[in-house]
Amino acid sequence: MITPEYLFINAEKYGNMPAMSTRKGEAQRGVDWEWNTDTWSEVLAKTLAIAKSLHAMGYEKHDKLSIYSYNRPEWFLLYAASQMLNGVAVGVYHTCSPEEVEWVVGNSESKFVFVGTNPQSGGDSAKMPNTRMDKIMGNLPLIQNAIVLDDSGTMNSDRAMSWADFLAAGEGVDESVIRERMNGVDPHDTCALIYTSGTTGNPKGVELTYDNFTFELDCIEEVIRFNPGDGYVSWLPLAHVFGQVADNHLWARDALHLHVVDNALHAVDYAKKVQPALFIGVPRIYEKVYSNLKSTMDSKAIIRIGLNIPILKKVLQKAVKKKIGMVNCKYAITGAAPINPDILRMFHKVGVPLYEGYGMTETTAGASINYKGNVKIGSVGRTLPGGTELKTDTDGEIMFRGRHVMKGYYKNPEATAEVMDGDWLRSGDIGKIDDDGFVTITGRKKELYVSSGGKNIAPLIIEETMKGIPLISQFFLVGDARKFCSGLVTLDVSAILRDKFGMDGAHLPKDPAKQIALLNEQGHQLSEYTDSPEIHAEIEAQVMELNKQFAPPEQVKKFTILPRDFTVDDGELTPTLKIRRIQIRENWSTQIEDMYT
């Protein structure tokens, strides 16, 4: 059964139950949030209206449509409508540059592009999708129409269309036409093109089929099931594979109550209000929560000690979980990058079932996972039950096989051949499998450093360990072809405000620009800390202590504190906050060389 069919089932079984909510107005501290909510009946009706318009405008079987926006209700509805018509949805990250958008939309041969918003634009109109689309429309002749979603500005192109005009196009189409198209879907047809975030070169379009998603969800439901109406917070960009698996597919399949976040920076704030049953994050999210939790426990002995006293433990756990938005959490997962095991231990100590998993866009997200009764902290779990397979090659490279493995890279047979070994997919990751079947990742094959002395060094584990230092936001290891390892360090402004000025970390703004503005309000500049010998010495002492965990060639001998954090806009982070090594080396080449002269 394909996902849109669940919309019909949910409308029949749970028609008046809430399906999707967005927040009304601006958030105010101490004021209860109000929500705009659609029921399952309303979600189905809106999805059908979109499908009718697409059909009326000539959206044929296997046609592509691109959605260039951060998460919003129309994103989910467009995705489902495309599937109803046996089309292919293409997500475009809201932070993508005009050149990146041009590549994804052009390479995918999209017939329509739906233009939304970038809430992380900082008020700069040049970073908004409508402005960027106008800039490149002349280079995209295959686009029939660019449809501008409500409240997303305007476009000058003669192929631009308003959302209202788009919906009006389908008013004469009968529902039976949509049902007939949906019933003609073959499980092995391509359902979505997901472009890798491109840490190097142009992103590749991963073709995932309806069957890929069905199998992945079948495997997930061997691990955890949710009840109709369970809360979920949608913050991970829907152009990401994990966002699509959970937010577009699992949402409908399990009839979750979806709460659409207005800005990725506000994910934890939404969790505190919703108290979801499922929370999906990346290490960056959990690192921030962990930092505040650790600070609280270090300063409040009653919590630190009470969690070890049975009579107090459950009461304190409930209070802590409510504070971080996890009181109803049945399952929280982290993936996309390694996470410090201390973070996992802390969450488990306060009663939050946070588990690390592992997979790729090419494996429809998850391939191995930890879960209740099957946990080994420091590993990424065992293979998903239900038919996924995993092995290591002679050089330690992890390989996958199963119905979750992609169809291939779109229009790129050469790249497909590079990663497929028969029906086994090469991951590019190095790891090992222990006697109990738990998988541990030791590094990326292409990111392994070789020191000038010929020693192999895996940067990811070292970087994640060093990021456990409270004042550190990012740690980038340098060491390839070098006589020793060094690091580029960025400071966590929220930690400075919390630890140096006594502010409540849980209530600090999440936007880095607002954090710096708040620091300025205290009469201080970030440069006072990045240039401070005292701060350097404080971090150095902790680096030296953490070095004891590593062999001598892996130990960090020098580091430089940078004047700002890594950003998406400067090309140093992907939209899912993974570091781009080539760009970081290029942007900070002078600082790197200074550590070796």
Beta strands, then each sheet from edge to edge (+ up, - down):
strand 1: 18-23
strand 2: 35-39
strand 3: 64-68
strand 4: 88-92
strand 5: 112-115
strand 6: 145-148
strand 7: 160-162
strand 8: 190-195
strand 9: 205-209
strand 10: 231-234
strand 11: 257-260
strand 12: 278-281
strand 13: 331-334
strand 14: 354-360
strand 15: 365-369
strand 16: 382-383
strand 17: 389-392
strand 18: 397-401
strand 19: 408-409
strand 20: 420-421
strand 21: 424-433
strand 22: 439-444
strand 23: 449-450
strand 24: 456-457
strand 25: 472-478
strand 26: 485-491
strand 27: 556-561
sheet 1: 2+ 1- 11- 10-
sheet 2: 7+ 6+ 5+ 3+ 4+ 8+ 9- 19+
sheet 3: 12+ 13+ 14+ 15- 16+
sheet 4: 17+ 18- 21+ 20-
sheet 5: 17+ 18- 21+ 22-
sheet 6: 23+ 24-
sheet 7: 25+ 26- 27-
end
